[in-house]
Amino acid sequence: MTTVDELREDLERLLTAAERWLQNLSSAPDLESDGDQIARDVRQMRSMRTRALSAMLNVALVGSQSSGKSFLVSGLQHGLKYVEVEEDDGGVADLYTGILPSASNATTACPSTVVPVRRGPSDPEFKRGLLRVCFAESTAEGWVEIGSDLSPAEVAAYGSGDNLQDRRPEHIGLTVKEIELLLQDPPLAAKLYDLPGAQSPDRSHDAIMRRAWAEADCFIYVTQATSSLSDPELELIRDLHRHHLETGKKVLWVLTGIDRANQRDATTQKLAWRTTQETNNAYLYQHFGHGPYSDATFIGPGFVAVSPAWEAQAAFQEEDGQTRIAGRNRRNSNMESLRALLSGLVDGGAGYRHLVQIADEARLLVKRRHRPVLDQVGAHQLSVSDLADQLAEVRARIRRTEDSADRVSAQLRKSLDRRVRESEQPFGKLADYLHRGLDTLIDSGNLDAEHSNQIEVRQNHVFNQWMTAPSGPAVLWQHALEALSQEGHALLSASLGDEESEFRLVAPEPFDTAGMLGSRPERSPSDLYRMVQTAGATVGLIGPVAGGTAWLMTSLSLATLALPVAAAVAVGAAAVAGAKALKERESVVQRARGERKQAIAGQVLTAQNDFRKVAEQQGLLLIDAVENHIQQYRNRLHATLHQIEARINAPDIVRSRELVDRLTPLNDQGRELISSLMDISDQARSELSHSSTTPGGHRGGH
């Protein structure tokens, strides 16, 4: 077995070599290349190397407002500092300073991300991080660097919307969409998304939060040890459960702030936080852990109890020489156990996915820059007697490629439309399927909060089973997408020729499915969880089951028509008295049950429409890649045509031989880099496949 760290070291070495290779391209006098564009590619390769060395895991922290997410993020990355402050009356108060602000209310909170970065030998050091801000009013600037090692008040002025006077003057009137804090070499190689509380009323944050949910490898649900879970948190937990069913992503349950609930009950002799922990675990089991649709993988071992405050105190006490009490506080904080759980997810698959993504991106970049070198070497290796024949062949191929481009695109679009319609046909039977699975349960209760939750949980499971069954739309579409990809391969081969043809000067490259996301031009899907991350189930990237379940996050889960039945029943019952009240209440419940059943038809229609949108988007993404592939080949043919015409007009065999000698090392190095990056990607994919079939592995992707 090759570990994540071993593969990461190999990838770092290759990315460094690729960066040097790109720099050598910019100084090669024989290549007609855009120096500014190559410089951008060098920076992009350097950025990939930074990513390969930093965030191996994307973690989204969710929970209600003031649940302690920001405090926990600071603690996880050792960014929480504790000091004792003397009060005017001679007493001592505790003061904690974190790297992220805590908003005073839900309205002012904005999404925050803590990003680990590797500090290079020449990079400036910033101990408390570099703050970057994205403003709602700014579309051109994008991320704006505010500064490094800022005071907590300055960070809070941007992150929580409090004390705006601590911002730069030019930023006081601007609205912050999200902030990002870059940390150098933190203890946890994880990108941490600190998302606004479940009660956040700011709808502008929705797209950012959904993007974070889509990119996350796992979730941490955070709640305070001073209060137990209750129905207001249920909606968010149900969303997590739905997302877990759809993607297989793991949820870690964290009970934080146990230092503030550490008193022992005189009767039970239990610590208060342990009582809260048991109550919360029972709450999860009650709603998601029993019955025919129980989900033990969602609940897992339940809530992990931690105290970032105790760990911060321990660091202070160690510096003060109080080693015994520091050791006790560090152990009791349990923070290392939580870090170990997160680190385990890296070895459980997330780390390998991270390396696959970077290796593929780097390979495609090198491949794009290697093509002109390969083609120019081939053109100048031609003998004078071959020039005229090859010139005619290149011109003929250009004509054939240009003639076929529109035809290939039109044929694939027609095929896409047919395959989508065939894949969505089962939706005609979905309503009956849901009624068989839900009607008895709907009729068995009064549709209060607990009963409604049971219906929602069962609906998610029933829909999941139907969607991913062998004849379900998700599986049918997976096969259809594979068939569309094969059709694209066949059309490209017929239009461009293939590698086995006798014409070897500008041989068509195989259609690289893994490059579809990177080759997508300006197509910009709207919402629907970024059209299921635009192509979460593209052929060759992940398997049919994961591709199928990815549909769920766009369908019934977004179309649930919850009815405030409990409130309606209460109002109806309060309007009358005695037996009449009971009869009226029963009438309201019966009517609500009927409305809940009728809502299924609307849910099915919405689910089918969403399915169609996402299927079409994925198919169009593949067609975009085919069109882009043809365009790239056409550009290569035109460049080679120019080289041959130049040689015919001024045949200089000596110059060509010298040019070939100069470019051959670059050509060979590029070919070796492409092959080695593919090997890294294949190894990581193999380890990822192994980890997904062992305990602790999970489905899902970036």
N, C-alpha and C positions, 0 to 999 in steps of 0.2 A: 504493500500500500504506500502510495506517495502522499505525504501530509500536505496540508494547506501551506504551511510555512516553507516546505521544500519547493513546492510549485511556485510560490510567491517569489522566492529567491531566484529561481530560473527565469521567471517572467521579468523580474527587475533587470536582470542581466540583458535579456533580449531587448527590452524597451530602451535601455541605455545604448545598446548597439544600434538600434533603429534610429534613435535620435542623432547619433553621430553620422549614420548613413544619410539621413535627410540633409544634415548640414553639408556633407560632401557633395550632394546633388546641387546645392545652391552655388557651389564654387566650380562646378564642372562647366568649362567653356563651350562644350559641344552640345549642350542641351538647351533648347529654347524653352525656358521655364520662367514663370513669374516668381521673382525673388521674394516679393511680399507674401505671396501665397505659401511658398515653401516655409517662410519664417513662421507663418501661422500654423503650418503643419508641425513644425518643430515644437512650438509652444503647446500644441495639442498633445503631442507625444509625451512631452514633459509632464503635462497634466495627468495623462494616463499613468505615468510612473508614480506620481504622487498618490493617485487613487489606489493603485495596486498596493502601496505601502501603508495605506491609512484605513479607511472604512471598509471592514470586511462584513459588516452587518448593518442593516437598516432597521431601526427600532422605533416604532411609533408609541408614544406614551399618551394614553387617553384616560379620561375620568371626569368627574364633575368639577365645577369651579372650586378652587382652593382645596383641591384634594392632595396637593403636595407634589405635583409633577415637576415643577421648576426646581424645587428644593432637592428632589430625588436626582434629577439630571445633574445638578451641581455636585451632589455627593458621589454619584457613580464615576464621574471623571475627576475626582479629588479636587474639585473646584470650590468646595464649601469650607470656609474658614470660620473658626470660632475664637472669640476673645472674651475675657471678663472685663466688664466696664464698671468702674466705681460710680455709684450714685451720689447725689448731693447729701443724702442722709447717712452716708457711710456704708450703705449696703452695696452688694455686687449684683449686676445684671448680666444676663447672657446676650451676646451679640453674634449673629451668624451673617456672613456675607457670602453670597453665591455668585456664580458666573452669569446666571439668568435672573431677570426680575420676576417678581410675582405681582400680577395685576391686582389692584384693589377691588375691581369688580369685573364682571364678565364682559361688559361693553367695551372696555379698553384693551383687553388682552388680544394679542395677535400671535399667529403661529411662529414658533421659534425653532431653529435647527442648530444643533451643535455638531460641527464637522471636524473630525480628526485629520490633521495634516502632518506629514513627516518634515521635520526641519532639516534643511540641507546645510552643508558647511558654511555657505556664504549667506544664508537667510538670516534676517534680523530676528531676534528673540522677542516674543511677546508672551509673558507669563499668564495673563488673564484673558488672552484671546484677541483676535482681530474681528471687530464688529462690521458687518456688511448689512445694508438695509435696502429693501425694495419698496419704493413708494408707489401708491396707487396712481398718482398724477403723472408719473414718469414712465413713458413707453420707450424712449430712445436710450436713456442711460442704463436701464436695467438695475443691476446691483451697484450701490454706491458705498464705497469704503468710508466709514466714519472715523476709524482709528483703532489703535491697539492699546491694551492695558487701561481701558477707560474706567472711571469710577463707577460704582454701582448706580449712582444717581443718573449718570449719563446714559448708561445702558437702559435703565428703567424708563428714561424719557422717550426712548424709541420703542422699546419692547412692550411696555405696559400702558403707554399713553399718559403716565402720571408726570407732573412737574415738567411741563413742556419747556419751561425756561432753561432747562439744562441741555436742550438741544442746541445745535448750531443755529444761528439766527435765520439762515435761509431755509431751515427745515421746520420751523415752528408751525407754519400753517399747512404742512403736508400731512397726508394720511399714510401711515405705515401699513403695507400689506403683510409683510413678514420680515423677520430678521434672521441673520445667520451669524454664528460665532465660530470662528476657526480656532481650534486648539492645537497647539504643537505637542506631538508625542504624548497624548493622554494615556492613562492606564488601560482604557477599553477601546479597542479598534472598532468602534461602532458609531454610526451616524444616528443621532438621537433627535427625533421630532417631538418637540413639546407642543402639543396641539391644544387650542383653547378648550375650555370646559364644555360639557355637553349642553349647557344652557346658553352658550354664546349666541347672541341675537344677530351678529354681524354676518349677513349672507355672503358678503364679499369674500369671506374666508372659506366658503364651501369648496371652491375649485382647488385651493391649496391643500385643504384637509383631505379631499378625495385623492389628490395626487400622492400625498403622503401615505394614505391607506394602500394605494396601488403599489407604491415602491417599497413599502415595508416588508421585511422578511418575517417579522414577528411583532407582537403587541405586548405592551405592559399596561394592564389596567390598574390604576393607582387609586387607593382610597385610604382615608385616615383611620387610625386605630381608635380614635375617640368616638366614632359613631359607626353603627352597623349599616349595611346595605338596606335600601328600601325601594319602593316602587318607582320613585323618580329616576333612579339609576337603571331601571330595567330596560328602557328603550335602547340606551347605548349598549348595554350588555347583549341585548338581543341582536343589535346590528353586528356586534363582534361575532356572535354565534353564527349568524348568517354568512358573514365573511369567511369564518373558519370553515364552514361547510363548502363554500364555493372554492376556496383556494388551498385549504389544508394548513394555513399559517397558524403557528402556535401562539397561544395567549398565556402570558405569565401574569399571575395575580399577585399584587403586592400590597401588603398592609404596611403603611409607612407611619412614622411618628409614634412608634411604640414607647418612646421615652416619655411621652405625655400621657400614657395610659398604663403606667407601670405600678399602680397601686394594687394591693391585694385585697380581695373581697373578704370581709370578716366571716361570712357564712360559708362560702364555697372554697375559700382559701386559694382561689384562682386569681392570677393577674388579670387586670381589666382587659388588656390587649388580647390575651388568650381567649377570653370570653367573646370578644369581637371577632377574632379569627374563626372560632368555632361557629358563631352565628352566621358569618359571611359564607363559610363553606357549606353550611346547611342550606343557606339561601340559594346558592348555585345548584346544589343537588336537587332542591325542591323544584326549581324551574327548568333545569336542563339535564338532570342526572337520573331520572327514574321514568318508568313507563316504557312503551314499545319503541320510543324514539330517544332514549337516553344517549348521551354523548360524553363518555368518560374522557375522550381525548381532548375535548374542549375544556373540561374542568381541570384535568390533570391532578396533581397533588394538592391543588387548592392554593390558598393564600400563603405567600412567603412574608414573614414579619421582619421588618428592617427598621433601622433608625440611622439615617444619615447624620443626625445631630450627635449621637453617641460617637460615631467614628470621627467626626470633626473635633469633638472634645478630646478624644484619645490622642489625636495628633498634637493638640495644644498641651496636653498633660505630659506627653513624651518629651516635648521640648523643655517642659518645666521640671523634668526629673521625676515625675510621678508615674513611674513605670508600672507599678502593680495595678493601680486603678485604671491606667490607660489600657493595659492589656485586657482587663475585664470589660471596659466599655467597647473596645474594638471587637471582642468576641461577641458580646451581646448585640452589637449593631447588626450583625449578620449580613453586612454589605458584601463581604467577599463571596458569600454563598450565592448572592444574586449575580455578581459579576461572573462567577463560575458557570451559572446557568446560561448566561448570555454567550460566554465564550464557547460553551458546548454547542450552541447552535451554529457557530462558525464551522466547527468540524462536522456538524450534522448535515451540511449541505450548503448553507448560505455562503461560506467562504469560497467553495468551488464555483458556485454560480457567479460570484463576483469576478473570479479570475477568468472564467469562460467569456464573460461580457467584455472585459478589457482586452484579452488576447484576440478576440474576434475583431474588435474595433481597430486595434493596432495592425493586425494582419491586413484588413481592408485598406487602411491608409497607406501602408507600405506597398500593397499590391497596385493601388491607384498610381503611385509615383513610380513604380517599377515598370509599368507598361511602356511608357515612352522610351525608356532606356532599352528595353528588350526589342522594341520595334526598330529603333534607330540602329542598333547593332546589326539586326537582321537585314536592314536595307543596305547597309554599307558592306556587308559580307557578300553581297551579290557580285558575281562576275559581270564584266561589261556585256558579254553575250546574253546574259539572262535579263538585262534591264528592260528591254523592249517588251519581252513576254510578260514579265511581272507587272510592268506598267499597265498593259492591257487587262491583266487579271484584276489588278486593284481597282481600275475604273469600272470594270464589269461588276465587281462585288459592291462597290459604292452604289451603283444603279440598283442592283438587286436589293440591297439593304434599305435604300430609300423607298423603293416601291413596296416593300413588304411591311414597313413600319406601321402604317395606318391599318393595313389588312390584319396584322397580328393583333393589334389592340382591339379592333372592332370584333374580331372573332372571340377573343377572351372575354370581352364585356358581355357579348351575347351568351356565352357559356356561363359566365358568372350569374347572370339573371336567371337562367334556367336552373342552375344548381341551387341557388338560394330558395327558389320557389319549391323545388322538390324537397329540400331539407326542412322547410317550415310546414309541410303538409300535416305532420302529426299534431300540430296545435289544434286542429279541428276536433280532436278527441280529448284535449286537456281538461276542458270544463267538466266533462263526465268523470274523468279520473280524479279530479280534485273533490268533486261532490262525494264520490264513493269513499274518499279518504277523510273528509272533513264533516260531512253533514251530521253523522251520529254524534260526533264530539260537540258540534255547535248546539245541537238540541239537548245536550246533557247538562247544561248549566245556564246561569243567568247573564253570561257575558260581562261579568265584572272584570277587574284588572287581571286577576289570577286566571280566570277562565279564558280571557282573550289571549293571554300569553301562551297558554297551552295550545290554542288554535294556531297562533303564529308559529310556534316551534314545530308543530306537526306539519303545517303547510310547507315550511322550509324543507323538511325532510322528504315529504311526499313529492314536492316539485323537484328536489335534487335527484331522487330515485328515478322519476319519470324522464328527466332531462338527460341523464347519463346512462339510461338503459340502452341495450344494443340497438333498439329501433327508435331511440330518443333523438330529438333534433340536434343536440350537441354532438353526439357520435356520428349521426348522418352528415352533419356539416364538416366534421373533422375529415371524414372520408372524401367528401366533396372537395374540400380545400386541397387535399392531397392530389386528387384527380386533376384539379385545376392547375396545380403546380406541374404535374407531369405533362399536361397539355401545353403549358408554357414552355417547358423544356423541348418538347417535340417541335413546336412552332419555331423556336429559336434555332434548333438544329437544321430545320428545313430552310429557314430564311438566311442564316449566316454561314451554314456549313458546320462542320465539327472538327475536332482535333485530329481525326483520322484521315482527313482529306489530304490530297497531294499538295495543296497550296499551304505552305508552312510559314510564309513571310509574316502575315498578321493573323495567326491562328485564333479563332474565337475561343474565349475562355469558357469553362463550364459555368453555368448559371449558379451563382453562390446564394443559396437560400438564406444562409445565416446573415447575409449582408442586407436583407430587405429593409430592416429598420433604419440602418445607416444610409441607405440609398434613397429613402423616401424624400421627394422634393418638398414642395410647399403644402402638401395636403395636411390640413390641420383639423383633426376630429374634434367635435364639441363634446363636452361632458360625458355622460354615460360611463363614468369611471375611466375617462380618457379612452373611450371606446375599447374598454377592457385592455388598457395599456396599448391601444392601437392594434397590436397583433400578438397578444399573449399566447395564442395557440397557433402561430404560424408553423408551417410544415418544417420539420427537422429541428425545431427548437425545443419543444416539450411534447410529451406523449399525449395520446388521445384522451385519457381520463382527465388529466389536468386541463387540457384544452377545453374539454366539455364542461367541467364544473366552472370554468371562468365565466360562462355565460350568466350564471345565476346572479351575479352582482348587479346586473343591469335589468333584470326582469322583475319577477314578483316582489323582490326585495325593495324595489323602488316604487312599486305600484300598490302596495298594501293600502286598502281603504279602511282604516280603523274607524269604528263608530263609537261615539261616547255613550255607550249603552247604559253604563252604571249611572251616569248623571241623569239620563232621560228617565230611567226607572225611578230614581229618587224623587225627581220632580213630580212624576205621575202619581207616585204613592202619597206624596205629601199633600196633594190637591184634594184628596177625599179621606174618608175615615172608615174604620172598621172593615167589614167584609167587602165593602165597595172598593176600599183601598187595595185589598189583596187581589181582587178581580182586575182592577185597573193595572196593577203592577204586572200581573200575569199577561195581560194584553200587550203592555209595552214590551215585555221580554219576547213574546211570540213574534211581535212585529219586527223587533230588532234582529231576531234569529233569521227571519225571512230576508231582511235587508242584507244581513251578512252573507247569506247564501247567494243572493242576487249579485252581490259585489264581485263574486268569482268571475262572472262573464267579463266584467270590465278589466279585471286583473289579467285574464287570459289575453284579451285584445292588446293590452299594454305590453305584456310579455312578448307576444308575437311581433309587435312593431319594433320593440327594442332588439329582439333577436335578429330581425331583418336588417336593422341599421348596422349592427355590429358585424354581421356576416358580410354585408356589402362593403363595409369599411375594410375588413380583412382581405376580401377579394380584390378590392381596388388597390390596396397596398401591394399585393403580389403583382398586379398588372402594372403599377407604377415601376416596380423593380424590373419587370420585363422591358418596358419602354426605355428605362434608364440604361439597361444592359445594351439594347440596340443602339442607343445614342452614343454610348461610350465606344462601342465597336466602330461606329461610323466615324467618330472623331479620330480613332486610331488609324483607320484607312486613309482619311484625308491627310493626316500627318505623314504617313508613309508615302503617299502619292507625291507630296511636296519633296520629300527626300529623294525619291527616284528621279523626279523631273530635274532636280538640281544636279544630280550626278550625270544624267544624260546630257544636260546642257554644258557641263564642265566636268567631264570625266577625269578624275584625279585618283588613280588607284592607290598611290602612295599615301595621300591624305586620308583616304578611307581606311587603309590598313592601320594608320596611326590612330585614327579615331576609334576604330574597333579595339585596339590595344588599350586605349585610355578608358573606354567605357566597360570593357569586359569585367574588370574587378567589381565595378558598381553593379553590373548585371548579376554576377555570381553572388555577391553579398545580398542583394535584394531577394534573389531566389531562395537563398539559404534562410534568410529571416522569415520569409513567408512560410516556408516549410516548418521551421522551428516553432513559430507562433501557432501554427495549426496543431503541432504535436502537443504543445502546452494545453491548448483548448481541448483536444481529444482526451488527454489524461484527466483534466479537470472534469470533463463530462462523464468519463468512466467512473471516477471516484464519486461524483454526484449521484450517478445512477445506483452505485453500491450503497451510498448513505441513505438514499430514499427508500431502500428495501430493508433497512435495519432499524431497530428501535431507536427513537430519537430523531430519525429523519422525517422530513415533512415535504409535502408538495408545495408548489407555488414558485414564483420567480420574480426578477426585477422588472 
